Structures are given as C-alpha cells and as structure tokens.
Amino acid sequence: MKLFNILIDENLSRKLSLLLKDDFAEIEHISSKDLLSESDFNIWEYAKRNSFSILTKDSDFKNLSTTYGCPPKVIRMNCGNRTTLFISELLKSKEKIIKEFLADDTDCYLEII
C-alpha cells in the first residue's frame, strides 16, 4: 500500500493534521518541521526531498508546480476563507479523489473547490 505523506502549508490551520490523521497516513503542518519562516520555494524543496505532497491555499505553489513539475505534488484548496472544520470535512469528502491523485504518477496539481 502506498503511503500518502502530506505537508500542510502555513495558510491552513495546524489543527488539520489532527483532524485528518485517521484519513491520511502521514499529515503534518509545516510548523512541526520548523518551516514557518521559510519561502514557498524552500518548502517546495523540503517536500521534494522528504517525499511529501503539499496541501495549501497559496496559488504560488500552482506556479511552482507548473514550472518544475513534480515531485512534490500540490493539492490546492480553492474554497475561500472557511473554517478549519469545513476544510477538514471537504478533504474527507474528497479522500478518494485525493488518494487517486497522489497515487497517479502523471498528475502534479489538484485543485479542490
């Protein structure tokens, strides 16, 4: 079984990692990796070196994905300002799509609306 390691960007709550830990094998917020003050590119490089996909609301990661391809894969939440609970429930409802995306070796970018 393939593991789906996800790194949550700073623009999403660190509480998401707790709310989603039963749904995704390894999901961690960048704060647990001492990456809060790092640039998007440095976060990108960290994710690439450590086999993480990036979960974000930041469109800059779409640009990095378009420019550099993958890894890492990028999952972008494009749902406006919503509560952490709303976002966690949305991600849980899209779990099958997300896991299929992460398992696919061709797609680099997924947008959740």
C-alpha positions as protocol buffer text, in pm:
chain_id: "A"
residue {
  index: 1
  type: MET
  ca { x: 0 y: 0 z: 0 }
}
residue {
  index: 2
  type: LYS
  ca { x: 134 y: 340 z: -100 }
}
residue {
  index: 3
  type: LEU
  ca { x: 172 y: 599 z: 176 }
}
residue {
  index: 4
  type: PHE
  ca { x: 37 y: 946 z: 121 }
}
residue {
  index: 5
  type: ASN
  ca { x: 259 y: 1194 z: 306 }
}
residue {
  index: 6
  type: ILE
  ca { x: 110 y: 1542 z: 315 }
}
residue {
  index: 7
  type: LEU
  ca { x: 271 y: 1864 z: 435 }
}
residue {
  index: 8
  type: ILE
  ca { x: 20 y: 2138 z: 527 }
}
residue {
  index: 9
  type: ASP
  ca { x: 125 y: 2490 z: 436 }
}
residue {
  index: 10
  type: GLU
  ca { x: 109 y: 2778 z: 684 }
}
residue {
  index: 11
  type: ASN
  ca { x: -204 y: 2929 z: 530 }
}
residue {
  index: 12
  type: LEU
  ca { x: -403 y: 2634 z: 664 }
}
residue {
  index: 13
  type: SER
  ca { x: -450 y: 2556 z: 1032 }
}
residue {
  index: 14
  type: ARG
  ca { x: -212 y: 2318 z: 1206 }
}
residue {
  index: 15
  type: LYS
  ca { x: -527 y: 2161 z: 1358 }
}
residue {
  index: 16
  type: LEU
  ca { x: -595 y: 1999 z: 1020 }
}
residue {
  index: 17
  type: SER
  ca { x: -322 y: 1746 z: 1087 }
}
residue {
  index: 18
  type: LEU
  ca { x: -512 y: 1627 z: 1395 }
}
residue {
  index: 19
  type: LEU
  ca { x: -849 y: 1627 z: 1221 }
}
residue {
  index: 20
  type: LEU
  ca { x: -718 y: 1427 z: 923 }
}
residue {
  index: 21
  type: LYS
  ca { x: -470 y: 1189 z: 1087 }
}
residue {
  index: 22
  type: ASP
  ca { x: -710 y: 894 z: 1059 }
}
residue {
  index: 23
  type: ASP
  ca { x: -770 y: 958 z: 688 }
}
residue {
  index: 24
  type: PHE
  ca { x: -415 y: 1016 z: 566 }
}
residue {
  index: 25
  type: ALA
  ca { x: -117 y: 809 z: 685 }
}
residue {
  index: 26
  type: GLU
  ca { x: 122 y: 1094 z: 747 }
}
residue {
  index: 27
  type: ILE
  ca { x: -4 y: 1450 z: 752 }
}
residue {
  index: 28
  type: GLU
  ca { x: 197 y: 1723 z: 920 }
}
residue {
  index: 29
  type: HIS
  ca { x: 187 y: 2100 z: 938 }
}
residue {
  index: 30
  type: ILE
  ca { x: 499 y: 2292 z: 835 }
}
residue {
  index: 31
  type: SER
  ca { x: 525 y: 2427 z: 1190 }
}
residue {
  index: 32
  type: SER
  ca { x: 619 y: 2077 z: 1309 }
}
residue {
  index: 33
  type: LYS
  ca { x: 913 y: 2087 z: 1067 }
}
residue {
  index: 34
  type: ASP
  ca { x: 1035 y: 2436 z: 1167 }
}
residue {
  index: 35
  type: LEU
  ca { x: 944 y: 2572 z: 824 }
}
residue {
  index: 36
  type: LEU
  ca { x: 713 y: 2861 z: 920 }
}
residue {
  index: 37
  type: SER
  ca { x: 958 y: 3133 z: 822 }
}
residue {
  index: 38
  type: GLU
  ca { x: 1074 y: 2960 z: 503 }
}
residue {
  index: 39
  type: SER
  ca { x: 993 y: 3074 z: 149 }
}
residue {
  index: 40
  type: ASP
  ca { x: 749 y: 2878 z: -67 }
}
residue {
  index: 41
  type: PHE
  ca { x: 1044 y: 2753 z: -273 }
}
residue {
  index: 42
  type: ASN
  ca { x: 1224 y: 2621 z: 37 }
}
residue {
  index: 43
  type: ILE
  ca { x: 905 y: 2446 z: 148 }
}
residue {
  index: 44
  type: TRP
  ca { x: 878 y: 2303 z: -204 }
}
residue {
  index: 45
  type: GLU
  ca { x: 1235 y: 2173 z: -184 }
}
residue {
  index: 46
  type: TYR
  ca { x: 1178 y: 2026 z: 163 }
}
residue {
  index: 47
  type: ALA
  ca { x: 866 y: 1844 z: 43 }
}
residue {
  index: 48
  type: LYS
  ca { x: 1053 y: 1713 z: -261 }
}
residue {
  index: 49
  type: ARG
  ca { x: 1349 y: 1584 z: -55 }
}
residue {
  index: 50
  type: ASN
  ca { x: 1126 y: 1423 z: 207 }
}
residue {
  index: 51
  type: SER
  ca { x: 856 y: 1268 z: -15 }
}
residue {
  index: 52
  type: PHE
  ca { x: 571 y: 1496 z: 91 }
}
residue {
  index: 53
  type: SER
  ca { x: 288 y: 1638 z: -117 }
}
residue {
  index: 54
  type: ILE
  ca { x: 187 y: 1994 z: -30 }
}
residue {
  index: 55
  type: LEU
  ca { x: -162 y: 2093 z: 88 }
}
residue {
  index: 56
  type: THR
  ca { x: -210 y: 2469 z: 53 }
}
residue {
  index: 57
  type: LYS
  ca { x: -439 y: 2760 z: -26 }
}
residue {
  index: 58
  type: ASP
  ca { x: -148 y: 2950 z: -183 }
}
residue {
  index: 59
  type: SER
  ca { x: -158 y: 2991 z: -562 }
}
residue {
  index: 60
  type: ASP
  ca { x: 223 y: 3031 z: -566 }
}
residue {
  index: 61
  type: PHE
  ca { x: 252 y: 2653 z: -534 }
}
residue {
  index: 62
  type: LYS
  ca { x: 50 y: 2613 z: -854 }
}
residue {
  index: 63
  type: ASN
  ca { x: 311 y: 2829 z: -1026 }
}
residue {
  index: 64
  type: LEU
  ca { x: 593 y: 2615 z: -882 }
}
residue {
  index: 65
  type: SER
  ca { x: 411 y: 2302 z: -997 }
}
residue {
  index: 66
  type: THR
  ca { x: 368 y: 2443 z: -1349 }
}
residue {
  index: 67
  type: THR
  ca { x: 734 y: 2549 z: -1363 }
}
residue {
  index: 68
  type: TYR
  ca { x: 905 y: 2248 z: -1203 }
}
residue {
  index: 69
  type: GLY
  ca { x: 657 y: 1961 z: -1231 }
}
residue {
  index: 70
  type: CYS
  ca { x: 657 y: 1704 z: -956 }
}
residue {
  index: 71
  type: PRO
  ca { x: 753 y: 1586 z: -707 }
}
residue {
  index: 72
  type: PRO
  ca { x: 615 y: 1728 z: -494 }
}
residue {
  index: 73
  type: LYS
  ca { x: 252 y: 1707 z: -585 }
}
residue {
  index: 74
  type: VAL
  ca { x: 34 y: 2003 z: -488 }
}
residue {
  index: 75
  type: ILE
  ca { x: -322 y: 1996 z: -356 }
}
residue {
  index: 76
  type: ARG
  ca { x: -464 y: 2346 z: -353 }
}
residue {
  index: 77
  type: MET
  ca { x: -774 y: 2436 z: -154 }
}
residue {
  index: 78
  type: ASN
  ca { x: -965 y: 2695 z: -356 }
}
residue {
  index: 79
  type: CYS
  ca { x: -1264 y: 2735 z: -128 }
}
residue {
  index: 80
  type: GLY
  ca { x: -1219 y: 3086 z: 12 }
}
residue {
  index: 81
  type: ASN
  ca { x: -1200 y: 3163 z: 380 }
}
residue {
  index: 82
  type: ARG
  ca { x: -1364 y: 2871 z: 555 }
}
residue {
  index: 83
  type: THR
  ca { x: -1338 y: 2721 z: 899 }
}
residue {
  index: 84
  type: THR
  ca { x: -1086 y: 2450 z: 972 }
}
residue {
  index: 85
  type: LEU
  ca { x: -1373 y: 2208 z: 1035 }
}
residue {
  index: 86
  type: PHE
  ca { x: -1527 y: 2290 z: 696 }
}
residue {
  index: 87
  type: ILE
  ca { x: -1192 y: 2233 z: 522 }
}
residue {
  index: 88
  type: SER
  ca { x: -1132 y: 1904 z: 704 }
}
residue {
  index: 89
  type: GLU
  ca { x: -1479 y: 1779 z: 610 }
}
residue {
  index: 90
  type: LEU
  ca { x: -1426 y: 1887 z: 249 }
}
residue {
  index: 91
  type: LEU
  ca { x: -1096 y: 1699 z: 236 }
}
residue {
  index: 92
  type: LYS
  ca { x: -1255 y: 1390 z: 391 }
}
residue {
  index: 93
  type: SER
  ca { x: -1533 y: 1403 z: 131 }
}
residue {
  index: 94
  type: LYS
  ca { x: -1264 y: 1414 z: -142 }
}
residue {
  index: 95
  type: GLU
  ca { x: -1042 y: 1147 z: 14 }
}
residue {
  index: 96
  type: LYS
  ca { x: -1083 y: 900 z: -273 }
}
residue {
  index: 97
  type: ILE
  ca { x: -1003 y: 1165 z: -536 }
}
residue {
  index: 98
  type: ILE
  ca { x: -703 y: 1288 z: -336 }
}
residue {
  index: 99
  type: LYS
  ca { x: -560 y: 939 z: -288 }
}
residue {
  index: 100
  type: GLU
  ca { x: -608 y: 857 z: -657 }
}
residue {
  index: 101
  type: PHE
  ca { x: -429 y: 1181 z: -745 }
}
residue {
  index: 102
  type: LEU
  ca { x: -142 y: 1103 z: -508 }
}
residue {
  index: 103
  type: ALA
  ca { x: -108 y: 751 z: -646 }
}
residue {
  index: 104
  type: ASP
  ca { x: -104 y: 870 z: -1010 }
}
residue {
  index: 105
  type: ASP
  ca { x: 246 y: 921 z: -1143 }
}
residue {
  index: 106
  type: THR
  ca { x: 144 y: 1172 z: -1413 }
}
residue {
  index: 107
  type: ASP
  ca { x: -59 y: 1449 z: -1245 }
}
residue {
  index: 108
  type: CYS
  ca { x: 122 y: 1709 z: -1036 }
}
residue {
  index: 109
  type: TYR
  ca { x: -156 y: 1950 z: -934 }
}
residue {
  index: 110
  type: LEU
  ca { x: -504 y: 1905 z: -791 }
}
residue {
  index: 111
  type: GLU
  ca { x: -742 y: 2186 z: -705 }
}
residue {
  index: 112
  type: ILE
  ca { x: -1022 y: 2128 z: -455 }
}
residue {
  index: 113
  type: ILE
  ca { x: -1315 y: 2368 z: -487 }
}
